[in-house]
Structure formats: C-alpha cells, structure tokens
C-alpha cells in the first residue's frame, strides 16, 4: 500500500517508483517518436493523431488525456504565445520559426506517466531559441534542488532565479503536481518561491517539475475554449516537464529521453 506522511502527501514504495518509471519512460518515448514530424506545414491535429496511434497501437497503453475533464485530444500542443493546454486542431498549421510544447500523459497498469518538451519548427529566431534553452535550464535547476529535507520553496526559488536572471518571468497560475495512480495529486509544485519555505521533501515522493516561462510578463489568460492558456501580453512562452522522485540522497528523473542526461 501507499502510505502518507504527516502532510498527507503520498509516499511510494521502491516497487511503486519503478512502476511509475515504466509509465514515465513510455510517455518519454512518445515525445521522442513525434520529434521528426514537427515541421512546417504539419497541423497540430496531425501530431495528435500520430501520438494517439503510437500510444494505442505500438505502446499498447492508455492515452491519459483523452476524456480527462472533457479534454478530447491525446496531447496538448502549445504554440508560441500559448502557455499550456493548447488543443490540437486541423486549422493550426505549424510554420517556420514557431516553437511548440507537446505535453503527453499515458497510463500503464494504472500508473500515470506525464512529460513535455519544446520543439523547434524549422528555424526559430535567436530570441525564441534562448527562451526554450533558459526554460530547460530552469527546469533542471529546480530538479537539482530536490533532495530529502529540501523544501518546495527551494525548488521554486531555483527555477525563478534562472528565469528572472535571463529577463523572463515565471507563470504563477499553473504548477507541477504529484503523480502516481492519480494523474494530479498532492503536492502542488510552484515554480517560484522562497528558500526554506513550503513542504519538506521526503524519499518516495513523486511529482512533476514543469516550469512555464514567459518572455514578457507572467500574467496569463484562458481562451473561450476553456482550455487554451495564453500570455496576457502575447509574448512567447516555453515549458519543459519531467517527473521526479525524491531518493534517499537526492533525486531521480523518471522521464529522461534516450540520450538525455541529468544536468
């Protein structure tokens, strides 16, 4: 059984962490598969269908997003100023210079795997590339802060420092989350914060670190579709996401892509 600590955060056993890792690796496989298809002229609907076919027919697992809270697609496709939860559409055609986040979640034997990454469409400009690179670095700064006895404030602060030192802002309206046999569970993982504040980390916790970093101001707004979130000032936004577990000595990333190494 999963046990809870005093803060009601689910602590997973080593065996459960491995089941979570399997699901996380399958989700990472989807993002590796879809990379070559991200190019000018492709629609986000095309990408969604490819991901669905791969998840269902090749990996033979469940696409977790389909039907989740009424969401009808397999992945979220967030292009340029879209912060998160972009809905794939046959009308959204990728063009040279775009940046896009693809966010995927799968279910394997009852365990959720959840990860996202940025892709370049053709040849984005220097400003767009820098935003994506700094966001990746910010995510890893947060991951490196994970260890027993550290706090969520330490994690958020590490991310915030990297982003703000580059002149960017951290989205406040959306955050990472605990994950296991429930898609979104405690704890909430803010991507900004004060050192030493917030929940103390313990071995066996599993959660996502998924900073959304804006080139402009941090404010966002939701579109009328009820899902798509954009930057309020229409500036570019980027996001990366990994699932992380707290170990006895530090952290372990459960969604590394093939060839990706911890920074």
C-alpha positions as CSV (number, residue, x, y, z in Angstrom):
1,X,0.0,0.0,0.0
2,X,1.0,3.6,-0.5
3,X,1.4,5.4,2.8
4,X,1.0,9.1,3.6
5,X,3.4,11.3,5.5
6,X,2.1,13.9,8.0
7,X,1.4,16.3,5.2
8,X,-0.9,13.8,3.5
9,X,1.5,13.5,0.6
10,X,1.6,10.1,-0.9
11,X,4.9,8.3,-0.4
12,X,5.6,5.5,-2.9
13,X,7.5,2.3,-2.2
14,X,10.6,1.4,-4.3
15,X,8.4,-1.1,-6.2
16,X,5.8,1.6,-6.9
17,X,8.5,4.1,-8.0
18,X,9.6,1.5,-10.6
19,X,6.0,1.2,-11.9
20,X,5.9,5.0,-12.2
21,X,9.2,4.9,-14.0
22,X,7.9,2.5,-16.6
23,X,4.9,4.7,-17.3
24,X,7.2,7.8,-17.4
25,X,9.5,6.1,-19.9
26,X,6.6,5.3,-22.2
27,X,5.5,8.9,-22.1
28,X,9.0,10.0,-23.0
29,X,9.0,7.5,-25.9
30,X,6.0,9.3,-27.4
31,X,7.9,12.6,-27.3
32,X,10.9,11.0,-29.0
33,X,8.7,9.5,-31.7
34,X,6.9,12.7,-32.6
35,X,10.0,14.9,-33.0
36,X,10.7,14.2,-36.7
37,X,7.1,15.1,-37.6
38,X,7.3,18.6,-36.1
39,X,7.9,20.7,-39.2
40,X,6.4,23.5,-41.2
41,X,3.1,22.6,-42.9
42,X,2.0,20.0,-40.3
43,X,-1.1,20.6,-38.3
44,X,-1.3,20.1,-34.6
45,X,-4.2,17.7,-35.3
46,X,-1.7,15.6,-37.4
47,X,0.7,15.4,-34.5
48,X,-2.1,14.5,-32.1
49,X,-3.3,11.6,-34.4
50,X,0.3,10.3,-34.7
51,X,0.7,10.3,-30.9
52,X,-2.6,8.6,-30.4
53,X,-1.8,5.8,-32.9
54,X,1.6,5.3,-31.3
55,X,0.3,5.2,-27.7
56,X,-2.6,2.8,-28.5
57,X,-1.2,0.6,-31.2
58,X,2.5,0.5,-30.6
59,X,2.9,1.1,-26.9
60,X,-0.5,-0.5,-26.2
61,X,-1.2,1.7,-23.2
62,X,-3.9,4.3,-22.5
63,X,-3.7,7.9,-23.6
64,X,-4.5,9.6,-20.3
65,X,-5.6,13.0,-21.7
66,X,-8.5,11.6,-23.8
67,X,-11.7,12.4,-21.9
68,X,-9.8,13.9,-18.9
69,X,-12.1,16.7,-17.6
70,X,-13.7,16.8,-21.0
71,X,-10.5,17.2,-23.0
72,X,-10.9,15.4,-26.3
73,X,-7.4,15.1,-27.6
74,X,-4.3,12.9,-26.9
75,X,-1.7,15.6,-26.3
76,X,-1.6,19.3,-25.6
77,X,0.1,21.4,-28.4
78,X,1.1,24.8,-27.2
79,X,2.5,27.1,-29.9
80,X,4.4,30.4,-29.4
81,X,2.3,32.5,-27.0
82,X,0.3,29.5,-25.8
83,X,1.4,28.8,-22.2
84,X,-0.3,25.4,-21.8
85,X,-3.2,23.2,-22.7
86,X,-3.3,24.1,-26.3
87,X,-5.9,21.9,-28.1
88,X,-4.7,20.2,-31.3
89,X,-6.6,21.4,-34.4
90,X,-6.7,20.8,-38.1
91,X,-6.7,24.6,-38.5
92,X,-3.5,25.1,-36.6
93,X,-0.7,24.8,-39.2
94,X,2.8,25.0,-38.0
95,X,5.0,27.5,-39.8
96,X,8.8,28.0,-40.0
97,X,10.0,29.8,-36.9
98,X,7.4,28.5,-34.5
99,X,8.1,26.9,-31.1
100,X,5.8,24.3,-29.7
101,X,5.4,22.4,-26.5
102,X,3.9,18.9,-26.7
103,X,2.6,17.5,-23.4
104,X,1.7,13.8,-23.2
105,X,0.4,11.5,-20.5
106,X,-0.1,7.8,-20.6
107,X,-1.4,5.1,-18.2
108,X,0.4,1.8,-17.8
109,X,-1.0,-0.8,-15.4
110,X,-2.8,2.0,-13.5
111,X,0.2,4.3,-13.2
112,X,0.5,7.7,-14.9
113,X,3.5,8.9,-16.9
114,X,3.5,12.7,-17.8
115,X,6.1,14.7,-19.6
116,X,6.5,17.5,-22.1
117,X,9.2,19.2,-24.1
118,X,9.8,22.1,-26.6
119,X,10.4,21.6,-30.3
120,X,11.6,24.0,-33.0
121,X,9.6,24.3,-36.2
122,X,12.1,24.9,-38.9
123,X,14.5,27.7,-37.9
124,X,13.2,29.9,-35.0
125,X,15.0,33.1,-34.2
126,X,17.6,33.6,-31.5
127,X,15.1,35.1,-29.1
128,X,12.8,32.0,-29.3
129,X,15.7,29.6,-29.0
130,X,17.1,31.4,-26.0
131,X,13.7,31.2,-24.2
132,X,13.5,27.5,-24.8
133,X,17.0,26.9,-23.6
134,X,16.7,29.0,-20.5
135,X,13.4,27.3,-19.6
136,X,15.2,23.9,-19.9
137,X,18.0,25.1,-17.7
138,X,15.4,26.5,-15.2
139,X,13.6,23.1,-15.0
140,X,16.9,21.4,-14.3
141,X,17.8,24.0,-11.6
142,X,14.6,23.0,-9.9
143,X,15.3,19.3,-10.3
144,X,18.8,19.7,-8.8
145,X,17.2,21.3,-5.7
146,X,15.3,18.1,-5.0
147,X,16.6,16.1,-2.0
148,X,15.4,14.9,1.4
149,X,15.0,17.8,3.7
150,X,14.8,20.4,1.0
151,X,11.5,22.3,0.6
152,X,9.3,23.1,-2.3
153,X,10.3,26.7,-1.8
154,X,13.9,25.7,-2.6
155,X,12.7,24.1,-5.9
156,X,10.6,27.1,-6.9
157,X,13.3,29.6,-6.0
158,X,16.0,27.7,-8.0
159,X,13.7,27.9,-11.1
160,X,12.8,31.5,-10.5
161,X,16.4,32.7,-10.2
162,X,17.4,31.2,-13.6
163,X,14.3,32.6,-15.4
164,X,14.5,36.1,-13.9
165,X,18.2,36.4,-14.3
166,X,17.6,36.0,-18.0
167,X,15.0,38.7,-18.0
168,X,12.0,36.3,-18.2
169,X,9.0,35.8,-15.9
170,X,7.6,32.6,-14.2
171,X,3.9,31.8,-14.7
172,X,2.1,31.8,-11.4
173,X,-1.3,30.5,-12.4
174,X,-0.2,26.9,-13.2
175,X,2.1,24.5,-11.4
176,X,3.5,21.0,-11.2
177,X,1.8,18.2,-9.2
178,X,2.2,14.9,-7.5
179,X,1.5,11.9,-9.7
180,X,1.2,8.1,-9.3
181,X,-2.0,6.1,-9.7
182,X,-3.8,9.5,-9.7
183,X,-3.0,12.0,-12.6
184,X,-2.9,15.1,-10.4
185,X,-2.4,14.6,-6.7
186,X,-0.6,16.5,-3.9
187,X,1.8,18.1,-3.7
188,X,1.5,21.2,-5.8
189,X,4.8,22.3,-7.2
190,X,5.1,26.0,-7.6
191,X,7.9,27.2,-10.0
192,X,8.7,30.2,-7.8
193,X,9.2,30.6,-4.1
194,X,11.4,31.4,-1.1
195,X,14.2,29.1,0.1
196,X,13.3,27.0,3.2
197,X,9.6,27.6,2.8
198,X,6.8,25.1,1.9
199,X,6.5,21.4,2.1
200,X,9.6,19.4,3.2
201,X,10.6,16.7,0.7
202,X,10.8,13.1,1.7
203,X,12.1,9.9,-0.2
204,X,9.3,8.3,-2.2
205,X,7.5,11.4,-3.3
206,X,6.9,11.6,-7.0
207,X,5.9,14.9,-8.7
208,X,6.3,16.9,-11.9
209,X,8.5,19.9,-12.3
210,X,7.2,21.8,-15.3
211,X,8.0,25.5,-15.4
212,X,6.2,27.7,-17.8
213,X,8.4,30.7,-18.6
214,X,7.3,33.8,-20.4
215,X,9.4,36.2,-22.5
216,X,7.2,39.0,-21.2
217,X,5.2,39.4,-18.1
218,X,3.9,36.4,-16.1
219,X,0.2,37.1,-16.4
220,X,-1.9,34.7,-18.4
221,X,-5.5,34.4,-19.7
222,X,-7.7,31.5,-20.8
223,X,-9.3,31.5,-24.2
224,X,-13.1,30.9,-24.6
225,X,-12.5,27.2,-25.4
226,X,-11.9,26.7,-21.7
227,X,-8.5,25.0,-22.1
228,X,-6.0,27.1,-24.1
229,X,-4.0,29.5,-21.9
230,X,-2.0,32.3,-23.5
231,X,0.3,35.0,-22.2
232,X,-1.7,38.1,-21.5
233,X,0.8,40.3,-23.4
234,X,1.1,37.8,-26.3
235,X,4.8,37.3,-25.6
236,X,6.4,33.9,-26.3
237,X,6.1,31.2,-23.7
238,X,8.1,27.9,-23.2
239,X,7.7,24.9,-20.9
240,X,9.6,21.6,-20.2
241,X,8.4,18.9,-17.9
242,X,9.9,15.9,-16.1
243,X,8.6,13.5,-13.5
244,X,11.0,13.4,-10.5
245,X,11.2,11.1,-7.4
246,X,12.9,12.0,-4.2
247,X,15.6,9.4,-3.3
248,X,17.5,8.8,-0.1
249,X,20.3,11.0,-1.3
250,X,18.8,13.3,-3.9
251,X,16.6,12.9,-7.0
252,X,15.9,10.5,-9.8
253,X,14.2,11.6,-13.1
254,X,11.7,9.1,-14.4
255,X,11.1,10.6,-17.8
256,X,14.5,11.0,-19.4
257,X,14.5,10.7,-23.1
258,X,17.1,8.4,-24.8
259,X,20.4,10.1,-24.6
260,X,19.3,12.8,-22.3
261,X,21.5,13.2,-19.2
262,X,20.8,14.9,-15.9
263,X,22.3,18.4,-15.9
